[in-house]
């Protein structure tokens, strides 16, 4: 089992869920690359009885074939289960697989990239609703974890579900990027020993995203690491901007236009300003786009402390005055003065 860095509160929540002795349905969400799958697989390594990963843009037959193959491998006999004709049959097969195991021990089921399993007209979400309410919710030894990078979809269709899953989620976990302290611990675990001032510089470029931070190499200077990761042809972040948004949103064109406008203004912009600069139409669609960007952690809303200014602003998390704008400057100034950064 690989060591889990930080995430102390999240690990405590997972322990509480596992030790509760009652059926648990846990929803975990957060932007891609933030470490959701790593956390669940490593924390529950010895208790995962079944884990399925949705395939982006795959058809229903492909998803069901993947389900059948995964269930067969979990049972130790790849040919034990036939490919189900639909999700209701697939969940019946999963129940049959789990029943004898649940009589002996507490079992964890992990459905990763949950939104990708819900292909158009597949009936996946309805079938999952029915499976949970008609069978899984009565299994005291069962923990089901559903995970997705499309945070807004998870909140709308799972956490705030108005149908069969309404009020069925027992615990919610929003996994955020590492804090500076966790970033320092993560780099130290890789024998990358940088001064705190240098860690802040790295953090301001790649954020607290484990997938990006693990590409920092021992012995590299900050400048060398940033140049290699961001600006070389095969750099990890070369092309990541478009790929990341495309993986999260069906049509990221409007999301990207908002992000590009915000990138040109460090102080943030009001919703009205953004709509004017992007030529987007005001209405429900643009509201949904704002919500998706906010829930995915790419932008953050904030209100000035000045009571005279009652407008709400939207900006990148690092530039938001309520969270970091002055803090980053102060930390960098301290770093230059004393050669270190306070965590």
N, C-alpha and C positions, 0 to 999 in steps of 0.2 A: 504494500500500500504506500503510495506516494504521500509525503507530508503535506498537509493542508496549511497554508500560510494565512494567518489572520482569520477572518470570518468567524470570530468567536461567538457572537450572538447568534449567527445562523446555525452554527454547530450545536449550540445549546437548544435551539428550537427543534432541530432535527432529532436530538436525543430525547427531548420531551415527547415528540410524536412517536418515536419508536417504543418508548417505555410506557405509553399511555394505556395500552391494553385494550384499546377500542379501535374501530375502523378509522383510518385517517386518509383524507384526500387533500394532498398538499399541492398548491400551485406555486411554481417558481418561475419568475420572469426577470428579464434584464437584457440589455443589448448584447449583440453577438460579441464573442471573444472575451466576455467578462469572467468566464469560468464556471458557468452553471453546471454543465455536464461533468466537469472535473470534480466539483464539490460533491455531487450526488454519487458518482461512481466510486469515488475514493472513500467517502464517509460510510457508505453502505456496501462496500466491496464484498463483505462476507455474508450479506443478507439479500442481495439482489437475485431474485429467482427468474425474473423476466425483464428484459429491456428492449424496447423497440424505438428506432429512430426514423422519423418521417423523412420522406424523400421529396425535395423541392420540385414542384411542377410535374410530379409523376402522376400517371393515370391511376384510377382505382385498381385495375387488375395488377399493376406493378406494385402498389402498396400492399395489396393482399398477398401477393406472392412473397414479398419481403417478410410480411407477418408470419406466413406459414413456414418459411425457411428459418426465421429466428426462433419460433416456437419449437420447431423440430430440433434445432441445435441445443436449446435449453433443456429439452427432455432427454437428450443423449441419443436420439434416433431421428436423423434428418427426414426420414420418409414416414414417420409415424402419423403425421397430420396431412390431410389433403388440403389443397388450396381452397379456402372458403369462397362461397359465392358472393358473400357480402359481409359487412361488419357485424351484423347480428350473429351470424354463424361463427365469425372469428372470435367474438367475445365468449360465445358458448365454449369454444375450444379452449380458450384461456381459463375459463372457470373449471373445466374438467382437469386441466393440467395442474391448477393450483390446489384443488380440493384436498388431495391426500397430503400435500405439503403443509397446508394450513392446520391440519390435525396434529402436526408434530412441532411446528415452530412458527414464529412470526415471519412473514414474507413481505418483501418489498418489490413492487412492480413500478418500473420507470418508463414512461412514455415521453421520449425526447422529441423536440421539434413538433410538438402537438398540433400547431396550426397547419403544418404541411400535410398531416394525415387527413385533414378535413378538405379533401378535394371537392370541386363542384359536383353537386347531385350525388355524392357518395353516401350520404346518410350517416356519416361517421359520428358527428356530434350527437345526433339523436340516439344512435346505437350505444354510444358511451353513456349517455344520460340513463338509458334504460338498464344497461348492465350495472351501473353503480347503484341505482335505486332499487332494482329487483333482486340483486345478488350480492354485490361487493359490500354494500353498506351493512350487511348482516354478518360479515366475517370479522370477528373480533381480532383475528391475528393478521389482518391485511393492512398494508400501507401502500397507497397508490400515489405516485408523484407524477404530475404532468408539468412539462417544461416547454417554454417557447421563447424565442428571441424577439418575436413580434409582440412587444409588450402591450401595445394598444389593443391588438386582437385578443390577447389573453385576458385583459381586463374586461373588454366588452362582451366576449363570448363565454368566458369561464367565470371570472370573479364576480361580475355583475350580471350573470346569466339570469334571464327572466323565465326560463323554462324549467326542465327537470333538474338542472344543477343549482337552482336558486337556493342560496344559503347552505349548499352542500360542502363547499370548500371549508375544511377545518382549520387550515393554516395557510397563510400567504407569505411568500418570501420574495422581496424585490432585491436582487443581487446588484449592488453598485460596484463601480471600479474601486480598486484599492485606495485607501487613504495614503498620505505620505509615509506614515509610520509603517503601514503594511507593505508599501513599495520598498522601503528600506530593508525590511525583513526578507522580502522576496529576493531582492538582489543579493543580500548577504547569503541566502541559502544556495545561491549559484556561485558563491565565492567572488562575486563582483562587489568589491569594496570601494565605494566612492564616498567622497566627502558629502555632507548633507547639502551643501550648496550645489554640488554637481547633480545630486539626486533631484533637487527641485528643477534644475534645468532639463533633465530627462523627462520629468513629470509634466512639465509645461509643453513638451512636444508630443509625447505619446499617451499622456494621462496615466491613470492607474489600471491599465488594461493588461492582465497577465500575459495574454498571447503576444503582445508587442514587447513587453518587458523581458520576456524569456529570450528574446533575440539579442539582448545586450550581452556582449562578450567580455570575459575577464581580460583585463589588460588594455582595453580600448579607452581612449579619452572620450569625453562627451561629444566633442566635435566629430571624431571618427565614427562613433556609433550612429549619430544622427545622419551623417552623410551617407553611410552605408545603408541604413534602414530606409531612409526617405528618398535619396537621390540617385542611387545606383540603379542600373537597369533591372537587376534581379532583387532589389531591396524589398523587404517585407511589406512596406507601406506604399510602394510604387503601384498605383492602380487600386489600392485598397478603398479609396474614397468612393469611387463609383461602384465597385463590387459590393461594398458593405451596404449601401443604400438599396441596391438592386436585390440583395438577398432578403431585405426586410420588408420592402414595400413593392406592391404589384407594379405600380407605375411611379417611380421615384422622381420624375421630371419636376413636379411642383415642389416636392420636398427639397430638392437640390437648389431650386431657384430661391427659396427662402433662406437656405443656409448660405448661399453665395452673397445675398444681400446683407445678411447679418455679419458676414466676414469683413465687410467694408465699413462697419461701424462698431467701434469698441464699446460705445455707451449703450448699445441696445436700441431697439426701435419699438414703437407701438404697433399694434396689430394693423391700424389704419396706415401707418407709414409703410409697413411691409407690403400690404396689398397694393398700395400705390406704386411702389418701386418694382414690384414683380408683375404688375398688371394682372394679378389673379382676381377672380370675381369673388366678392364678399358673399358669404352664405354658409350653409351647412357643410359643404364639401371642404372649404378652406378651414373651417373650424376643426373638422376631423383631421386634416393634415397637421395643424398646429398641435392637436392632442397627441397624434402619433409621434411627432418629433419630441414632444415633452416627455411622454411616457417611455420613449426609447432612450432618454437621457442625453439627447444631442443638443437640446436647448432648454432653457429654464425661464419661467416667468418671474418677474419681481416688481415690487412697487417701491418708489422712492420714499425715504423717510419724511421728506418734506410734505407736510399736510396740504400745502397749496397745490401740489401736483398730484392729482388723483388718478392719473393714467397708469395703466399697467404696461410694463415693458417686457420684451422677450430678448434674450441674449444667450450666448454660449455660457455653460456653467462656470468656466474659468474667468469670464469677464463680468459676471454678475456682481454688482456692488455689495449685495447682501451676503455674498459667500466668499468672494476671493479677490476682487479687484485691488483693494488696498492691501490685503493680506499678502498677495504675491509680491507686490512692490516692497513692502516692509521686510519680507523674508529675504528677498534678493539683496536689499540694502544691508541687512544684518550679515548676510553671507559675505558680501564684499568687505565689510568692516571687520568681522571677527573670524572669517574663514569657516563658518559653520551655519547651519540652519536649525532653528528650534523645531522639533517635531510637534 
